Amino acid sequence: MGFEGVSAFLAACRGERAAHTPIWMMRQAGRSLPEYRAIRGHGSILEAIKDPELSAEITLQPVRRYGVDAAVLYSDIVVPIHAIGFGMDVAPGTGPVAANPFRSPADLQRVRPFEPDLDAPYVAETIKMLVAELDVPLIAFAGAPFTVGSYVIEGRPSRTYEHAKALMHTDPPTWHELLDRLASHAIASISSQLAAGAAAYQLFDSWAGALSRADYETFVLPHSERVFTELAASYPDAPAIHFGVGCDHLLESMYAAQRTSPHRVIGLDWRTPIDEARKRLGADTAVQGNLDPTLVLAGWDVTRSATDAVLAANAGHRAHVFNLGHGVTPDIDPGVLEQLVAYVHETTKR
């Protein structure tokens, strides 16, 4: 099942030559698109995700409009923790929120195993609809144990992560048990998506940059590494992308978490130039990124200049997936993104 055609995206992830540098964009489906706003409706994104026909259509919208080289499932990293009944929702304008956050060992009983077929069957149903229609690969994803754990513990987006950091340092056994369970959620979620037909996956550790390298390696790395190791054993052909924001100081550690993945891709935000990343990680490292999405707001001339800089830093390396250094923001002009995709394709023709 899944995409079986010639794919520039899959080729780049595997370090193989493609007809052009592939491009897709995190949050390419969503509020920046008028067609999304026309069908999305009101209420939590988690309710929209439970409607396979709606989710499939939203996933397809940017593929049709932009001509990107991969689709990414319209979903959210808190789907598993929401589906098991922890009490997590996504509040418009705020993000993931939990009315009763995780704060003590007693809360472990609220984090039961995630069973995709029983808890969130709508995800696989959406993917099966998509792979029957898509002519590009579909990317599965899940939240990394730390990032999901930070929402579970803090109860909402945080700038300080005070409760999460307090728990990891004052009660390491509870911390590690929680992250072990969240790692199991990520493994089960991505496995289900790949089994339904997705061709690659991305693990989002969006907020790992809030940690020191020492804390990351002690309290987080073993759990993220377990996710990649188990998925590599079951799905060795699926490229594995690891992405975080503000993680330049963690680059080597995050890449090491993927050491068992046959086709590993490191996702870069806009802070770390591609050539610098390859100097640190190896000349043949497959890289995803990394145009600053804020620059796209400045219009096409600025976007083109910044795109040229990203492509120059890649220096024609075949193992490059062009992306933004974070997600598409709601105020970005879709017309500029259309120009961006066409420009990357045309400029990098081989």
N, C-alpha and C positions, 0 to 999 in steps of 0.2 A: 504494500500500500504506500501511498505518498507520491511525491514528485519523483519522476524517473527520467526526465528529459535532460538535455544539456543545460547546465546551470553555471553561469559566471560566479554566482554567490558561493555555491558548494566548491567550485574549483579553487577560488581564492582562499577559502577556509582551509583547504587541503594543500595549499602551496603550489597549485597547478596553474598553468597558463590558461587564461580565459580570453574571450574576444574583446573584453573591456574590463575596467575596474568596476565591480558591482557596487551598487548603492542601495541601501534602505535606511530608514530613519526611525529611531525610537520615538514612540508616540505619533507615528505617521498617520494613524487613524485617531480622530478625535475632534476637539473643539475648534481647531483651526479650519476645518472643512465645513462649508455651508451645507453640503449634503448630509454630513453627520448631524448637524443641528436640526435639520429638517425631519429626521427620523428618530432621534435619540429619545425624545420625551423627557419626562421629569423623574425625579427620584434617584435613588442610589445606583451607581454603576453596577453594583453587585446584582441588582434586580435585572438590569439589562443583559448582563452576562448569562443569566439563567434562561434567556430566550435564544435558542440556537439560530433561528432564522435571522433575528436582528443582529446577533453577534457576528454571524457569517457575513452579512451584508456590510457591516461596519468594517470588518477586516478587509473586504474586497475593495472598498471605496478608494483608498490611496493607491492600490495597485492599478486600478483603472485610470485614475487621474494622472498619476506621476510616472507610471511605467517603471517602478522600482523592481529590483532583481530578487526581492524576497518579500513575502507577507509575514506579518507578526500577529499572532493571535490576539484578538480583542479580549482582554481579560485583566486580571489584577493580581498582584502578588499575595493579597490577603484572602484569596478565594478558599484555600484549604482551611485556614484557621477560622474563617467565617463559617464554612460548611460543617465543621465539627461542632458548632454551637458554642464557641468560646464567648461570643458576644461582640465580635468585631464588625464594624461597618465602615463605610467610606462617606464622610460628610462633605457635601459640596463646598468648595472653597477652603477646606481644612485638610482633608486627607483621612487616612485610617484612624479611627477612634474606637476605644473600648470603654464602656461605662464602668466596668469592673476590671481594672488592669491586674496583671500577674505581679504579685509582690511577695509571696512566701511559698515554702515547700508544699503547703496544702493546696496551692493552685495547680500543682502538677496534675491532679486528678481531672482538671478541666481540659487538659491537652491530650486527648485520646488520639489513637492512630487515625490517619486520614485514609479512607477507602474510596478512591475516585469513582468506582462503578456505583457505589451506594450513596455517597455524600454529594457528588457533583457530576452525575452522568451527562449533564448538559454540555460539559466541556468536550468530551469525546464526540458527542453528537455534532457539535459545531465543527470540529476538525474534520470529521468524515464528510460533512457537506462541503467544506472548503477544498479538500484535496480532490474532490470529484470535479471541481470547477477551475481551480488555479492552474496556470501554466508556469508558475514559479514556485520554489520551495516555500514551505510554511515553517516559521520559527516558533518553537514552543518556549515557554519560560516559566520560571518560578522565582520567588524571593529567597535569597540566601538566609541561612539560620540567624545570623546576627541582625540583619535588617528587619526581618519579620519579628524577631525577638524584641527589637527595640520598640516596635509599635505595641507589641503585646505587654511589655513591662511599663513603658511610659504612658500608654493609653492614648497617645496622640503624637503627631510630629513634634520633635524636640530639637533644640539647638545645643543642649548640654548633655543629654543622655544620662542625667544624674542618677536615676533609679536603676538603669541598666548597669552602669559602671559600679554603682554601690553593690548590686547583687553579685556581680562577677568577682568582686574583691572580698566581700564579707561572707559569701556562701557559695564557694566554687562548686561543691557537689550539686546543689540545686541548679546553678547556672548551666553546668555541663549536661545535666539531665534534660533541662528544658531545650537546649540547643540540639541535643541528640534527637529529641522528638521532632523538632522543627526540621532537622535534616531529613528525617524519615518522611515528613510531609513533602519536602521538595523532591525527594527521590520518587515517591509514589506519584506525585503530580506530573513530573516530567516524563516518567516512564509511561504513564497512561496517555499522554499527549503524543509521544513518539509511536506508541503501539497503534494509535488511531490514524497515524499517517504523517505527522510532522517530521521534517527532515533534519533539523538541527535544533539546538536549544541554547538559551542564554540564562545564566544565573545572575540575578541582580543583587549585588551587595551595595546598594546605593549609598548607605550611610556608614560604611566601614571606615571611611576617611576620618571619622570622629575619634578613632582609636590610635594610640601609639603603636609603633611596630611591635614592641614587646607584648602589649596586651593583645594585639591581633594574633600573634603567633601562639600565645598561651591559651587564650580563651575562645578563639574563633577559627583559626586555620584548621585544626583537626576535624571540625564539623563540616566546613566547606570542602575539605579534601575528601571526606567520606562521600559526599554527594557526587563529586566527579568520579571517584573510584568505582562506586557501585554502578553508576550510569555507563561508564566506559566498559565495564564487564558485560553489561547487557546489550548495549547499543554502541559497539566500537566504531561503526561507520558514521555516526552522527557527530558533526562538528560541535564542539563545546566552547561557548563564549562566556568569559567572566568579566563582569563590568562593575565598576564602582565610581563614585564621584569624590574628587579630592584625595585620591589614593596614590599619588606619586610616591610617597614614602613607603607604600606597601606593595609596590609594583612587583618586586621579586617574590614576595611572599604569596601574593595572589596568583602569580603565574605558577609557582610551585604547587599550589593547591590542585592544579590541573595536570600534574606530572604524568598521571597514568592515562590521560586522554590522548588517543592516537592523533586526533585533529583538534588541537587546542588553539584558541584565538583569544588574545587579550584585548579587551575593550578599553579604550583610552578616553578620558574626558579631554577638554581643550587645554588643560594645563601642561600636559606632557607631549612634546613633539614626537612624532613617529620615529624619526632617526635617532633621537636620544633613547627612546624605549628599546630599539633594536641594539644599540650599543650596550645596554645593560642586560638585556635578555638573550641576545643572540641574533646574528645577522639574518637568519632565516625565520625569525618569529613572525607568525601570522598576526596581523594587527587589524582592529576595527576602530574607525574614527576618522578625524576628530575635530570637525568644524564647530567653532563656538556658536551655539544656536542664537545667542544674543546678537551676533553680528548679522544674522539673516534679517533681523528686524530693521537694519539700516538700509535695506534695499539691495538691488541686484549688483550694482557696481562694487559695493563693499563685500558682498557675498562672493562674487567672482574672484576678487583679489585674495580673500581669505582661503577660498577653495584652491587657488593656484599654490598658495603657501603649503597647504596640507599635501597636495599632490607632489610638490617639490620635495617635501620632507620624506615622502615615501620613495622618491627617486625611481619610479617605474617598477618597484618590487611587485612580483605577481601575487604575493600573499597579503593583499590589502583589500578590506571591505570598507568602502567609504560610508561614513555615518556622521551624525552630529556628535558633539561631545557630551550631550545629554539629550533630553527629549524635545520634540517640537513643542513650542509654547503656543497657547491659544491665540495670541495676537500676530503670529507669523502669517505673512501673505502667501497663500497657496500658489499664486502665480510665480513667486520667487523660487519656491521649491520645485515647481515644474521646470523652470530654467536651470536650476541646480542639477537635477537628474539628467536632463538632456546634455548639459555642459560636461559633466563627468563622463558620460558615455562617449560623447564625441571626442573629447580631449584625450581619452585614454585608449582609443581604438588601437588594436594590435594587428 
